[in-house]
Amino acid sequence: MAAVVVARLPLEPQEPVALVVLVAVVVAVVVAEPQPAALVGLAEAALSSSQPSSKMQINRSQNLYSPSSDPTRLPGSETVTVDEWNALVASGWLPALYVPPYRVSKDTITSRVLDAGKIPDLMAVIDGLSAEEQFLWTNYAWFWNDNPTALAICAQLGLDPAVILAPDPYLT
């Protein structure tokens, strides 16, 4: 999971150092020490070098956080300070990094299904879709990674959506 997070993080011009530090800390936490105490100080490390406000966004109901102080980056979020973050983590809250939806080209999806040896199965699944879904598959150049139809196709083919709908190297 940590490698997927590293690959999908969108580095914004105003936050490159903070996100790189955050990714390094998250990877170290996931690999070496998956305890709540290991996340204390994560906000300080991620925010100290690039964000003068030292605030982040969290969504308690979805158990997610974003190192950005921009509330539009994490829907339904609230802004917390570093001290509030550390108190939440110390109390046992274990959030996951919010990764915004991203696009994956149909060519990339098809190539990955081909690599898995499931093209005939994909063609059969597409033939079984409703007329509207067939039209969308035929005419769309890309899909969001959280598209319900794309996720259902992966499930029906027995393929891991994290692999088939992984970040597309040709789309940003």
SVG drawing of the C-alpha trace seen along z (x, -y; Angstrom):
<svg xmlns="http://www.w3.org/2000/svg" viewBox="-29 -31 41 46">
<polyline fill="none" stroke="black" stroke-width="0.4" points="0.0,0.0 2.8,-2.4 4.3,-2.1 0.9,-2.9 0.6,-6.0 4.1,-7.1 3.2,-6.7 -0.1,-8.5 0.8,-11.6 0.3,-14.7 3.1,-17.0 2.0,-20.6 4.5,-23.4 3.8,-25.0 4.3,-21.8 7.0,-19.6 9.3,-19.3 6.4,-18.7 4.9,-15.9 8.2,-14.2 9.0,-14.3 5.4,-13.1 5.7,-10.2 9.1,-9.2 7.6,-9.2 4.4,-7.3 6.5,-4.7 8.7,-4.3 5.7,-4.1 3.9,-1.5 7.0,0.6 8.8,0.3 6.4,-0.8 2.6,-0.6 1.7,-2.1 -0.1,-5.3 2.9,-6.7 4.9,-6.6 2.5,-9.1 3.0,-11.7 5.2,-14.4 4.3,-13.4 2.6,-16.7 5.5,-18.7 7.9,-16.9 5.7,-17.4 4.7,-20.9 7.7,-22.6 9.5,-23.4 6.9,-24.7 3.7,-25.8 3.9,-28.8 0.3,-28.1 1.3,-24.6 -2.2,-23.3 -3.5,-20.2 -6.9,-18.9 -8.5,-15.8 -11.8,-14.0 -12.6,-12.1 -15.6,-10.2 -13.6,-8.8 -10.4,-8.4 -8.3,-10.5 -5.9,-13.3 -4.2,-15.7 -1.0,-17.6 -2.4,-20.6 -4.1,-23.5 -6.4,-23.8 -9.9,-22.5 -10.8,-21.7 -8.2,-19.0 -10.0,-16.8 -13.8,-16.9 -15.7,-17.2 -12.5,-18.0 -11.7,-20.3 -8.5,-22.2 -6.3,-21.2 -3.0,-22.4 0.1,-20.3 -0.8,-20.1 -4.3,-19.0 -3.0,-16.4 -0.6,-15.0 -3.3,-14.8 -5.6,-12.9 -2.9,-10.4 -1.8,-10.0 -5.4,-9.1 -5.3,-6.2 -6.6,-7.8 -4.9,-6.1 -5.7,-8.0 -4.9,-7.1 -3.4,-9.6 -6.1,-11.0 -5.3,-10.5 -7.6,-12.5 -9.2,-10.6 -7.0,-10.5 -7.6,-9.6 -6.5,-6.4 -6.6,-6.1 -8.6,-3.4 -5.5,-2.4 -3.6,-1.9 -6.5,0.1 -6.7,2.3 -3.0,2.9 -3.0,4.0 -5.9,6.3 -4.0,7.7 -0.9,8.2 -3.1,10.2 -4.3,12.4 -8.0,11.4 -8.8,9.5 -11.4,12.1 -13.0,11.8 -13.0,8.0 -14.7,8.2 -17.4,10.5 -17.9,8.1 -18.2,5.1 -20.8,7.0 -22.8,7.6 -22.9,3.9 -26.0,1.8 -26.2,-0.3 -25.3,-3.4 -22.2,-1.8 -21.1,-0.3 -21.4,-3.8 -19.3,-5.3 -16.7,-2.6 -16.5,-3.0 -16.4,-6.8 -14.4,-7.8 -10.7,-8.1 -10.1,-7.8 -11.8,-6.9 -11.5,-8.1 -9.8,-5.5 -12.9,-5.4 -15.4,-5.0 -17.9,-2.3 -18.1,-0.7 -14.4,-0.4 -14.2,1.0 -17.0,3.5 -15.2,4.6 -12.0,5.3 -13.9,7.3 -15.8,9.3 -12.5,10.1 -10.9,11.1 -8.2,8.4 -6.9,6.1 -8.3,2.5 -5.2,1.1 -3.1,2.6 -5.4,2.1 -6.4,-1.4 -3.0,-2.4 -1.8,-5.9 -1.4,-6.3 2.1,-7.4 0.6,-9.2 -2.0,-11.3 -1.3,-13.8"/>
</svg>
